[in-house]
Amino acid sequence: MRSARWNRFSKAGRLTGVNLARRPTLADVAAAAGVSRATASRAMTGNPNVNAETRERVWAAAQALAFEPNQMARSLRTRSSRLVGMVLPDVGAPAYGSALRGAQAVLEQAGYQVMAMNTERTPEREQAALRTLYARHVDGVLVATSGGFLEGDAPVVFFDHVLADHGLGFVNADNHAGVVTLVRHLVAVHGYREIAYLGAPPEPSPGGVRLEHGSATERLDAFRHAMGALRLPVVPEFVVTSDHAWSAAGAGPATRALMELAEPPAAIVAASDTLAVGALRALRAMDLEVPGDVALVGFDDPVDGDLLDPPMTALARHYRDLGEVAAGVLLDALRGGHSDDRVAIRVPLELVVRSSCGC
């Protein structure tokens, strides 16, 4: 049963007692929601002084009335477009799709709309995307850069791939701690010593721009550190890379190269979910058993990782958290709460133990 605040709505989803013969106005929304026009305006522009229940009631009334605020007029009046751009290397990748959903959840709750731009991991498309966003006078931008970043008038928060000395700061996974956790589990729990690493090529990216915090570089460095801390050798032939897209297809040849060595590794650390799935597929094609012939763990938990054969031991998915936290940092800046110091936030990761490692 719906609560009393929904009683203004009919079964057809329209408001009772409101004249719909003309284009609905903000005053209509306010009347339907039972608030003042000023409160309705504040609710629809994400003012933090409006409580969640009132904001929900106002947005429900606006939706039922099919109210469409004049964004151009509002932009000229308030110098705010209520738009936030999000630049993604591959919008079809589950990881970046999760980041987008996380950012949307935070920003839409605050009255902003998200305009996502897909760059296909190319600097040229990233530059074109940013030009488009700046031309739309977005209030802010969230960027996972592929080396084509351009400065604009809007504040920027980086996530996942980060440029040095740009923007308000960055939000990234704790790449170092994550890889160390995987290596220590393989050694401490299972006693593996011959451990290989399957990753993407270290930065610089295809655009030739050195990243301050590139995931490929950080994860490889963390693997070398973890092995050294455990006094285990890093065999050069045991460090292989896929491609800059972290693709499952690219993981196949790299995995085969590992397993065709005269003395192949006993375990593989895959630096992403896509690489882990590509490695598993290649091992199956070679009639090798996981974990019988070689153990396999992944940095990101593949989609439905518990349904793989065998279920994948991996670090829990974190990209939705990246999107949420990065959006929160940007939102704080848009509300005037940002200091001059660059933000640096690392999202912690949790190991999900399944049977691909031998557990």
N, C-alpha and C positions, 0 to 999 in steps of 0.2 A: 504494500500500500504506500502511495507517495505521501510525503509530509505535507503540512498545510501550505507551505510556501509555493507549492505547485498548483494550488487550487485555481489560479487565474488561467490555467491552460485548459483548453477543451480537449476531447479525445482526438480531434483531428490535428492536434499539435499547434493550434493557433490560439492567440490570446482573446479572451472574451472582453467585451466592452471597449474595444479599440477600433477606430475607423481605418480599415486597410484599403480604402478606395484611392488613397494618395500614397506617395512615397513616405515610409515611416521616418520619423525624426528622432533625435536623441531625447526630446521631451516625451515622445511616445514610449521609448524604452524605459525612461525613468518612471513614468506613470505606471507602466505594466509591472515593473519590479518593486514599486512602492517605495522609491527613494527620490531624493531631490535630483535635479538635472546635474548639479555640480558633482554629487556623489556618483551618478551614472558615468559622467565623463571621467572621473578619477578611476573608477573601477575598470573602464575599458582602456585606459592608458597605463595600467599597471602600477598605479600609485600604491606604495607600500602601506599607507595609512588606512587603506580599505581592507576590511577583514575578508577571509576566504569565503565565508558564507554569503556575504553581500556581493562579492565579485562574481560568485557562481550564479546568483540569482539574476544579476544584471546581464551576464552573458547568455543565460538561458532565455531571458526576455528578448534580447537582441536577435538570437537565433530564430526564435518563434516568429518574430516580426519580419524576418529577412532584412534586418537593418544593415546597411552597408555604409560605414562612415566615409566621408570624402577624404581619402588619404592625402590627396594633393593639397587641399585646403588646410588640412591639419598640419602637414609638413611646413607649409609657409607660415602658419600661425605659431607653431610650437618649435619649429626647427627640428622636428623629430619625425622620421618616416615610420617608426614602429617596426622597422625591418632589420633583421640581422642576417648577414651573409655567412654561409658556411662552405668553405672550400675543401673538397674531399678528393684524394687521389684516385679512388675507385669506389663510386657510390654503390656498385653491385657487390662489393666484398662484404661478407657478413660483419666483419669488424667495424668497418666504417658506417654500415647501415645501423649498427647498434649505437655508435657515437652520435649519429644524426638523431635517432629517437631519444637518446638521453638529453641532448641539447634542446630539442623541441619541447620536451616535457617541462623543462625549467623555464624556457623563454616564453612559451605560449601561456603558461600560468601567470606570467607577468605582463601579458598583453602584447607581446611581440610575435611577429610572424618570421619564420625562417626560410630563407631563399638558398637552397643547396645548389652548389656548382660542382660538376664532375670534371676533373682535369686529365683523366687517363694517365696520370703520373708524368705528364710532360710539362716542362717550364712554360712553353708557349701557350698552352691552354690555361695554365694557371694565371698567366699575365692577362689573358683575355677575360677570364672569369673575374679577376679583381677589378679590371677596368669597368666591366659591366656593373659590378656591385657598387663601386664608387659613383658611377653615373646615376645609379638609383638612389643615391644619398642614404645608404644604409647607416644605421646608428652605430654598428660595430661589426666586426668580422672575426670568425673562428677559422683558423687555418691549420691544416696539416700540409705543409709545403712540400713541393717536389722540385724546389730550386728556382721557381720563377716568381718569387714574391716581389710585389711592388708596393711602395708606401702610398698611402692616401690620407684623406682627412679623418677617417673613422678609426677609433681605437681597435687594436688587434690583440687577440690572445691565441697563442700557438698551442697545439696539442699533437702528440705522437711524433711529428717531425718538426724540429724547432730551429729557427735561425738565430744566430748570435746577435745580441745588441739591438733587437727589434721588438716592437710591441710592448704591451703591458707586462708580459711574462709568458710562462708556459705551464701546462699541465701534462704530465707524462706518466707512463707506467714506471714502476721501480724495476727497470730492466736488469740492473745489476743484481739486486736481491733475488729476483725471479730465477735467473739462470743459475745462481749459486744454489738456490733451493733444489733445483732439478738435479744438478751434479751431485750434491751431497746426498740426496736420496738414493741415487744409483750406487754410490760408493758405500754409504753407511748401512743401508738396509740390505743391499744385494751383493756388495763386494765387487762390483765391476771396476776394472782398472783401465781397460782398453776402450775408451769412450770417444766417439766421433761427434763432430758438430756439423749440422746442416743449416746454413743460413742464407740470407741475401747478401749480395756484394756490399762491402762496407761503403759508406759515403766517402768522397763526394758523390752527389746524385748525378743523374744524366745531364742536369743543367750545369754541372761544374761548380756548384755552390757548396761550400763546406757547411754542414749543419752543426749547430752547437750541441744538439742532443739528438742524434740520429739513432733510431732503434737498431738498425743493422750493425752499426759500429759498436754501440753500447753492449749489445748482447754477445757479440764475439769477444769483446774485451773482457766481459764478465766470465765467459767460459774459460778463457786463458787464466784469469785470476783464480777462479775456483779450482781448476786443476793444479795450479801452482801451489795454492794454499794447502792442498791435500798431498802435495809432493808427488804428483802424478805427471808423467810426460805428456806434452801436447804433440802428438805425432803429426808432422806437416801434412801427410797424405790423408789424415783423418779430419781435416778441416776443408769442407767443400761448400760451394755456393750454388744457388739456383739462378735467379735473375732479379732485376730490380723490382719486378712486380710480385715477388714472393709467391710465384705461381706453383700450383700442384704439378703442372706439366713439366716445369723446369726442375722440380725436385727429383723426377724419375731418373734422368741420366746421372745426376750427382749421387743418388743412392746406389745405382748400379755400379758406379765407379768405386764406391766404398767397398761393396760386398764382393767385387771381383779382385780385390787386392789379395796377394799371397797370404797375408795374415789380416783378415778383416776385423773390424771392431766388434766388441761384445755388446755395445749399447750405442744408441744414437740420440743426441739431443737435437730436436728440430726446433728452429727459432720462431715458428708460427704455426697456426692451425692448418693453413693451406699446405705448408711444407710437410707437416706431419702426415696429412692425408695422402699427399703425393708420394711420400716415402713408403707408407703402408701399401699403397697400390703397387709400387714398383717391387717391393719385397714379395708380395703375393704373386706377381707375374714371374718372379724368379723361383717360385716354389719354396720360399724360405718362410719359416714359421716365426711369428712374434708372440711371446718372447723366447721361444725355444731356441731359435738360431741367433736372434739378435733382439735385444730389448729396445723399446722406442718410447720416448716421452716428448711432449710438445710444450712450447711456451704458452700458447693460447689453447683453450679447450675448444676442439672442433664442434661445430653444430651437431647436436645429438651424438657427442663423443661417447656417451655411455652405450650407444647402440652399435658402435663399430665392432668389428671382429678382428682382434680382441678390443674391448673397451679401452679408451685411451687415457693413460695417466698424463695429466697436463695441469697447467696453471689456470685457475678459473678465469672465465672471460671478464675483461675489465674495460672494454671500449665504451660501454654505456656509461660507466662511471667517469671515464675521461670526458665524454660529452657533457654530462651533468655538471661536473666540477668546473670545466672550462667555461660553460655558459654562466655558472654562478659567479665566477671571477669577472667576466665581462659585464654581467648585470650589476654587480657591485660598483664597477667603474661608471656605468651609465647613470647610476643613482648618486654619484659623487662621493663614493666611499673608498676610492682607490688612492693610495699614497704614491709618492714618487719612486719608491723602491720597486724593482721588477719582481713579480711573483714567480716563485719556483715551487711547484707542488708535485710530489711523487705519489701516485696511487698505489697502495700496497696490494700484493697478490697472494693468493692462497692456493696451495697444492691440492689437487683433486686426485686421489690415489685410486687407480683401477688396475687392470691386469696386464696392460701392455709392457709394464716394466718388470713383471715377474711376481708382483704382489698377489 
